[in-house]
Amino acid sequence: MSSTLFPPANRQAAKIAFIRTFWQAVTGSTVVIGGSGFVLSAAGLANLDWAALGYGVGAIALTGLIAAGKSAGNILVNGLPNAYLPSAIDQESGE
């Protein structure tokens, strides 16, 4: 159904936006968590609340999926923002 509702260029740009936005959201969150994780010692790992860690990882993934979905949905509906068009045209022409 999406192949008839949205132009092919919008669908392709939305796929790229989804992947990039998800990656950026997850990477940003893991850098903060990774940086704070260096202060844990072996004793701290033994007392680590694994459920809380699981919820944290789940929250990171969910946040990334929500942000990526919103980004892709915006591009599907509205097309590629005008600010990105010169860069997209340069990439297509190989510059």
Phi and psi restraints in degrees (value plus and minus 20) as a CYANA .aco file:
   2 SER   PHI     -85.3   -45.3
   2 SER   PSI     -42.2    -2.2
   3 SER   PHI     -90.8   -50.8
   3 SER   PSI     -41.0    -1.0
   4 THR   PHI    -118.7   -78.7
   4 THR   PSI     -42.0    -2.0
   5 LEU   PHI    -103.3   -63.3
   5 LEU   PSI     -55.8   -15.8
   6 PHE   PHI    -141.2  -101.2
   6 PHE   PSI     121.3   161.3
   7 PRO   PHI     -82.0   -42.0
   7 PRO   PSI     130.5   170.5
   8 PRO   PHI     -76.5   -36.5
   8 PRO   PSI     -58.2   -18.2
   9 ALA   PHI     -83.4   -43.4
   9 ALA   PSI     -59.4   -19.4
  10 ASN   PHI     -86.3   -46.3
  10 ASN   PSI     -60.2   -20.2
  11 ARG   PHI     -84.0   -44.0
  11 ARG   PSI     -64.1   -24.1
  12 GLN   PHI     -84.7   -44.7
  12 GLN   PSI     -65.9   -25.9
  13 ALA   PHI     -84.2   -44.2
  13 ALA   PSI     -55.7   -15.7
  14 ALA   PHI     -87.0   -47.0
  14 ALA   PSI     -58.5   -18.5
  15 LYS   PHI     -82.2   -42.2
  15 LYS   PSI     -64.7   -24.7
  16 ILE   PHI     -85.1   -45.1
  16 ILE   PSI     -62.9   -22.9
  17 ALA   PHI     -82.9   -42.9
  17 ALA   PSI     -59.1   -19.1
  18 PHE   PHI     -80.9   -40.9
  18 PHE   PSI     -69.4   -29.4
  19 ILE   PHI     -84.6   -44.6
  19 ILE   PSI     -66.3   -26.3
  20 ARG   PHI     -85.3   -45.3
  20 ARG   PSI     -63.7   -23.7
  21 THR   PHI     -86.4   -46.4
  21 THR   PSI     -62.2   -22.2
  22 PHE   PHI     -80.1   -40.1
  22 PHE   PSI     -68.2   -28.2
  23 TRP   PHI     -80.4   -40.4
  23 TRP   PSI     -64.0   -24.0
  24 GLN   PHI     -85.6   -45.6
  24 GLN   PSI     -61.0   -21.0
  25 ALA   PHI     -86.0   -46.0
  25 ALA   PSI     -64.1   -24.1
  26 VAL   PHI     -90.2   -50.2
  26 VAL   PSI     -62.0   -22.0
  27 THR   PHI     -83.0   -43.0
  27 THR   PSI     -63.8   -23.8
  28 GLY   PHI     -81.2   -41.2
  28 GLY   PSI     -60.4   -20.4
  29 SER   PHI     -90.5   -50.5
  29 SER   PSI     -60.2   -20.2
  30 THR   PHI     -91.1   -51.1
  30 THR   PSI     -48.0    -8.0
  31 VAL   PHI     -84.5   -44.5
  31 VAL   PSI     -62.9   -22.9
  32 VAL   PHI     -85.6   -45.6
  32 VAL   PSI     -66.3   -26.3
  33 ILE   PHI     -88.0   -48.0
  33 ILE   PSI     -61.6   -21.6
  34 GLY   PHI     -81.9   -41.9
  34 GLY   PSI     -60.9   -20.9
  35 GLY   PHI     -83.5   -43.5
  35 GLY   PSI     -59.0   -19.0
  36 SER   PHI     -97.5   -57.5
  36 SER   PSI     -40.0     0.0
  37 GLY   PHI     -93.3   -53.3
  37 GLY   PSI     -37.9     2.1
  38 PHE   PHI     -87.9   -47.9
  38 PHE   PSI     -37.8     2.2
  39 VAL   PHI    -103.7   -63.7
  39 VAL   PSI     -26.2    13.8
  40 LEU   PHI     -95.4   -55.4
  40 LEU   PSI     118.1   158.1
  41 SER   PHI    -123.4   -83.4
  41 SER   PSI     158.8   198.8
  42 ALA   PHI     -81.1   -41.1
  42 ALA   PSI     -58.3   -18.3
  43 ALA   PHI     -86.8   -46.8
  43 ALA   PSI     -56.4   -16.4
  44 GLY   PHI     -86.5   -46.5
  44 GLY   PSI     -55.9   -15.9
  45 LEU   PHI     -86.6   -46.6
  45 LEU   PSI     -53.0   -13.0
  46 ALA   PHI     -86.2   -46.2
  46 ALA   PSI     -49.9    -9.9
  47 ASN   PHI    -121.0   -81.0
  47 ASN   PSI      -8.8    31.2
  48 LEU   PHI     -87.3   -47.3
  48 LEU   PSI     115.6   155.6
  49 ASP   PHI    -103.0   -63.0
  49 ASP   PSI      80.3   120.3
  50 TRP   PHI     -86.6   -46.6
  50 TRP   PSI     -50.1   -10.1
  51 ALA   PHI     -86.2   -46.2
  51 ALA   PSI     -63.7   -23.7
  52 ALA   PHI     -84.0   -44.0
  52 ALA   PSI     -58.8   -18.8
  53 LEU   PHI     -82.8   -42.8
  53 LEU   PSI     -62.3   -22.3
  54 GLY   PHI     -82.3   -42.3
  54 GLY   PSI     -62.2   -22.2
  55 TYR   PHI     -83.5   -43.5
  55 TYR   PSI     -58.8   -18.8
  56 GLY   PHI     -83.7   -43.7
  56 GLY   PSI     -64.7   -24.7
  57 VAL   PHI     -84.7   -44.7
  57 VAL   PSI     -60.9   -20.9
  58 GLY   PHI     -82.3   -42.3
  58 GLY   PSI     -60.2   -20.2
  59 ALA   PHI     -85.1   -45.1
  59 ALA   PSI     -58.4   -18.4
  60 ILE   PHI     -82.8   -42.8
  60 ILE   PSI     -67.0   -27.0
  61 ALA   PHI     -84.0   -44.0
  61 ALA   PSI     -62.7   -22.7
  62 LEU   PHI     -85.4   -45.4
  62 LEU   PSI     -61.5   -21.5
  63 THR   PHI     -81.3   -41.3
  63 THR   PSI     -63.7   -23.7
  64 GLY   PHI     -81.9   -41.9
  64 GLY   PSI     -63.0   -23.0
  65 LEU   PHI     -85.6   -45.6
  65 LEU   PSI     -60.2   -20.2
  66 ILE   PHI     -85.9   -45.9
  66 ILE   PSI     -67.1   -27.1
  67 ALA   PHI     -81.9   -41.9
  67 ALA   PSI     -63.4   -23.4
  68 ALA   PHI     -85.8   -45.8
  68 ALA   PSI     -60.8   -20.8
  69 GLY   PHI     -83.7   -43.7
  69 GLY   PSI     -60.5   -20.5
  70 LYS   PHI     -86.0   -46.0
  70 LYS   PSI     -60.5   -20.5
  71 SER   PHI     -83.7   -43.7
  71 SER   PSI     -68.8   -28.8
  72 ALA   PHI     -84.8   -44.8
  72 ALA   PSI     -61.5   -21.5
  73 GLY   PHI     -82.5   -42.5
  73 GLY   PSI     -59.5   -19.5
  74 ASN   PHI     -82.9   -42.9
  74 ASN   PSI     -63.1   -23.1
  75 ILE   PHI     -90.3   -50.3
  75 ILE   PSI     -57.1   -17.1
  76 LEU   PHI     -79.0   -39.0
  76 LEU   PSI     -64.8   -24.8
  77 VAL   PHI     -98.8   -58.8
  77 VAL   PSI     -65.5   -25.5
  78 ASN   PHI    -121.3   -81.3
  78 ASN   PSI     -30.3     9.7
  79 GLY   PHI      62.3   102.3
  79 GLY   PSI     159.8   199.8
  80 LEU   PHI     -91.0   -51.0
  80 LEU   PSI     110.8   150.8
  81 PRO   PHI     -78.7   -38.7
  81 PRO   PSI     124.8   164.8
  82 ASN   PHI     -77.0   -37.0
  82 ASN   PSI     -51.5   -11.5
  83 ALA   PHI     -84.7   -44.7
  83 ALA   PSI     -45.6    -5.6
  84 TYR   PHI    -111.8   -71.8
  84 TYR   PSI     -33.5     6.5
  85 LEU   PHI     -80.7   -40.7
  85 LEU   PSI     -65.8   -25.8
  86 PRO   PHI     -78.0   -38.0
  86 PRO   PSI     -61.0   -21.0
  87 SER   PHI     -86.4   -46.4
  87 SER   PSI     -60.3   -20.3
  88 ALA   PHI     -85.4   -45.4
  88 ALA   PSI     -59.3   -19.3
  89 ILE   PHI     -87.6   -47.6
  89 ILE   PSI     -59.8   -19.8
  90 ASP   PHI     -82.1   -42.1
  90 ASP   PSI     -61.1   -21.1
  91 GLN   PHI     -86.8   -46.8
  91 GLN   PSI     -58.0   -18.0
  92 GLU   PHI     -87.2   -47.2
  92 GLU   PSI     -54.9   -14.9
  93 SER   PHI    -104.4   -64.4
  93 SER   PSI     -24.8    15.2
  94 GLY   PHI      66.2   106.2
  94 GLY   PSI      -5.3    34.7
